[in-house]
């Protein structure tokens, strides 16, 4: 039997990538999570509560919308998986709902998180408010400025947003501070990591919780096209949670091309980029071995993207593995190309996408998809949070 691409080894490895490289102080927490997460998630009571929340609170299933005007422009059949219609405006809530239920069953009474674009921070603050748990969200000072609406939402929901001023003051640095907090508070605190990154079991845990996206896609495609399998699935990748969710139930279907789209910033080789698949080499970041942008001394190279959610120097180990073995294909999109895609979707379909999502949309012209092909783009978030950025770049949107 051919092994599945979905499952890491017992120690959390996808090929050479993954594992758990953690300080000794965190070992009890991570080991408790590793030994219990599958058992807890398989419990019927957990699943009943999770499915009820996904349906009645998150608003699932999200629609699969056939974008006919966009399809006409690109000469292929394009569907948009509308994760932007989830409660809080992005896919991130799928993961936080599951992890808050897990934290409760582990007896944790305090929640911490990191956030870049703010969507994971909002989703974490949301479920903490729902369950009555205190919440601290770490966010880089740069991201606090460019994602002000989400900062306001987190605070309105009762979360404490802690400004991070080290390094590039973005997602990487917020993650560093969240890990430091967890080391200082290992007994009562659960760290809700927002992407398929970090030490095992987080990449697998988050992928499983986001897999609801592709589970729904298959059923919806069967209804709309007569086949569960599209020709392409396209998703943006920073850490890679929305892409992991969109790819998950197609990983073992070789006829489906999986397209991961990264942020090229000002250009892949401009010195201002976050295209990890091209610029990265194997190394350890935030507790796992994966591809990351680093210099010859192993020091992390600062990433850049206009998009706060893609401004990360690594990718999740699952994505590093899928790229290494050729199961997924990576494309890179510049800031300007993403902004053009924002304008295009807004004017052709009446949907304003998040800047992260716009990178995936901007890749449509590079696919080589034909008129008989079915393309699904995971519309991972809505553009409300990026309106300030869009206003500042209106000359590139008009």
N, C-alpha and C positions, 0 to 999 in steps of 0.2 A: 504493500500500500504506500502510495506517495505521501510523504509527510506534509502536513498543512503549513502554509505560511503564517497562519493566525497565531499559533501557539509557540511561545518561547520554551526553552528548557526549564527544568525545575529550578535552576538558579537564575533564570531570567535572561538567557542569552538567545538572540536571534543571530545565528552564525557567530561571527566574532564580536558582535555588538551587544551591549546590554550590561547585565550584572548589577551588583550593588557595592559601590565604593563609598563607604560612609564612616564618619567618626565613631569611635567606640561608644560614645554617649547615646548615639541614635540606634545602636544595634538592637536593643530590646523592642523599640517601637517598630522598626522596619521588619524585624523578625516576627513580631506578633501579627503584623499586617500580612506578611507573606504566608504565614501558616494558617491564617484564618479567612482571608478574603474570599477564596473560592467556596469554602464551606458556607459562609454567611450568605454569599450571593445566590447559592443554590437552594437556600432555605425557602420553602413555599411562602412563609409569612413575609419574608423580605421581598420576594418577587411580587406578591399581591400588593404590598404597600408601594413598591416602586412603580408598578404598572398603573396603579390608581393615580399617583402623582403625575406621572408622565402624561396621562390622559386628561385629568381634570385640572391640573395646575399648570403644567408646561404647555399643554395644547396640542399634544400629539394624537394621531399622526400629522406631520406637516404636509402640505400639498406638494405634489409634483406637477409643476406648471409647464405646459408646452409654450415656449416663447416663439410665436409664429413669425413676428417681424424680425427678430434676431436670427431665426432660422433662415428666413428668406435672404438676409444679407450674406450669410456665410455658406449658403447652399447645402445645408445639412439639417437634420432634425434635432433641435436643441430643447432639452428639458432643464428646468431649474428646480432643484430640491430646496424648498423654501424654509430653511432653518432660521431665516430672518424673522419668521412669523412666530417663533417660539417666544414664550414669556421671557422678558428681559432683552429680546432682540437678537439673540445669537444661539448657536449650538451649545455654548458653554454650560447652560443649565442642565443638559442631559447628564453631565458628569457630576455636577455639584449635588443634584438631588440624590443620586446614588451614593455619593461619598458621605453625605450627611447621615443617611440611614446606616451606613457602615460604621461611622464614628460613634453613633449612639449605641450600636451593638457592641462596640469595643469599650464602652464606658467613658468616652472622652467628653469633657465638659467645656472645652475651649477650642475655637477653630482659628487657624491662620491660613493665609493664602498670599500668593504673589499675583501681580497683574501688570500687563503692558498696555494693551489697548483699553483696558478697564472692563471689558465684557466678562472676563472670569471673575474679577473682583465684584462686579455687580451681581453676578450669578451666585457667588459665595455669600455675599451679604444678604441676598434674597432668601436663601434657604436657611441661613442662621436666624433671620427674623421669623421665618415660618416656624422654626423649631425652638425658638427662644434661647439660642446659644450666643455667647459673646463672640465677636469676630474682629480680627485685626488683619488688615490688608496692607501689604508692602507694595509701594509703587514708586518708580523712579521719578525724580523731580522733573525731568524733561517730559515724561509721559503725563505727569499731573497737569502740566501746562497745556499740552496739546490734546488732552482728553478731559477737559474740565467738566463737561456734562456728566460723564460717568463718575467722576469724583463726587459731584454733588449728589448723584443717585445713591452711591455707597453710603455717604454720610446720612442722607435722609432715611436710609434703611437701618441705621443704627450702628454701622461699622465704624471702627477707628481706622482711618487711612494714615499710614506712617510714610512720610516722605523720605526717600533714599537719595542721598547726595554723593555717594561714592561712584567711582568709575565713570561710565557714560551716562549714569543716572537713568537707565532704562531697564528693560525686563531682566537681563542677566543679573544686574545689581540688586534688583528687588528680590530675585530668587535667592541670591546669596544671603540677604538679610533675613528672609523667611527661614532659611535653614539654620541660621544662628539663633533665632528665636526658638526653634524647635529643640535645638541642643540645650538651651537654657531652661526649657519647660517640657521635658520629655514624658512626664507622667500623665498630665491631664489634657495635653494638647494633641489635636489631629491636624496635620498639614494637608489641606486639599490642594494638591498640585493640579494645575489647570490644563496640562498638555500631556502628551505621551513621552514625557521626559522624566529624569530623575532615576533613583535607584529602583530596582525590582522590588515590589511588584507594580509600581506605579504605571509604567508604560502599558503593561497588559491590563491592569485595572481600568485605566482611562479608555483604552481602546475598546474593551468589552462594553463599557457604559455608553460610548459613542456609537457602537455598532448598530444601535437602533436605527440610525440614519439609513444604512445600506439594507438593513432588514426590510424597512418600509419601501425603499426604492424598488426592490425586486418584486414585491406584490403590486406596486403601483405601475411599474413598467409592463407587467403581464396584462394588467387591465387595459392599459393605454396602447400598447404596441403588439400584444400577443406573445411577447417573449419577456422572461425575467432578466435577460442579459442585454445590456447596451453594448455598443462598440467601444465607447470611451467613457470613463469617469474622470472628471477634472476637479481638482481642489487645490487651494492655496496651502502652503506649508511654511510655518515658522518653526514651532516645536512639532506641530503636525496632528493635533487632535481631531480637527474636522476632517482632514484627509484620511486619517486612520478609520474614522467612523464611516466615511463614504466608501472607502475601499474594502472594508472588513469582509463583507459577505460576497465579495468578488475576487478575493485574493487567490482562491483555488480554482478560478475560472479563467484558463489561459487565453480564451478568446477575447476577454475584456481588457482593453488597454487602460492602464492606470497612469494618470498624468498628474504629477506633483509640481506645483508652480511656486517658485521662490521669488524673493524680492531682490532684483539686481541693483536697486537704488539708483545711483547716477550712471551705472554701467558695471558689468561684472568685474572688470579689471581697473576700475576708476579709483580704487582705494576707499570708496564709499558704497559698500554693497553688503548684502546679507545672503549671497548665493552660496550657501554652505556646500552643496553637492559638487560645485566646481572648485571652490576655494578651500574647502575643508580637508583635513587629514585626520586619521584616527587618533583619539585622545579621550581624556576623561573630563567631563563637565557635569556638575550637579549630581554626582553619584552614579553615573553610568558611562560606559565606554561607547563612544559614537563618533560621528564626524563632527569636527568643529574647526572654526577658523582660528589658527594659531600661528605664531612665528616659529623660527627655527629653534628657539629656546623653550618652546612649549607654552609661551605666554599668549593668552587669548587676545586675538585681534578684535578691536571694537567693530561691531557690525553697524550698518546704516541702512535705514529705509524710512521713507516718509510715513510709512505705515507702522504704528507702534506695535501692533500684534505680530509683525514679521521681523522685527528688529532684534533678532536673537542669533548668537554666533554658532549655534549647533542645530541639529535636528534630532528627533527621537530615534532611538536605536532600531526600531522596527523599520522606519523609513530609510535609515542608512543601509540596512540589510536588503530591503527590497530593491534599492538602487544598485547595490553592489552585485546582486545576482541577476539583475536585468528584469525583475518582475515589474518594476515601475520605471517611468521615464520622468526625468526632471527637465523643466523649462524655467527660464529666468525672465522676469519682466521688470522694466525700469519704472521709476516713479511716474514719468510722463506717460508711458504706455498705460499704466494703471489708471491715471486720471482721465485719459481719453476713454477708457472702458466705463468709467463712472458715468461720463456724459452720454455714452452710447446706450447703455442699459436704461438710464433715466428717460431718455427721449424716445427710445424705441418701444419700451415695455412699461413705462411708468413706475419703475422700481429703482429707488436710489440705494445702491449697494454700499456696504462697508468698504473701506479702502483695501483691507486685506482681501476680501472677496473679489474686488476689482482686478487683482492680479490674475486670478483664475480666469475671469472673463476675458482678459486681454490676451490669453493664450489661444483663444478660439481660432484665430487666423493661422496659427502654427501647426494645427493638428493634421491637416491634409484630409479632413473628413469629407466623404462624398455624399451625394444626395440620398442614398439609401442607408446611411449610417445614423445611428442614434447616439447622441452625446448628452450626458448628464453632467451639469455643473452644480457643485454643491454651493448654494448661495448661503454662505455660513453666517452672515450677519447683515444688519441693515445700517444705512449710512447716517443716521441721526447723530451719532457720536462724532462723526468726522466733518460735520458741517462747517466748523471753524476752519479746518484745513482746506475744505473745498472753497470757502469764501476767499481765503488768502491766495488761492491758485485759480481764481475764476477765469483768468486769461487763457488757461490751458483746458478749461472745461467748456468754453463757449465755442 
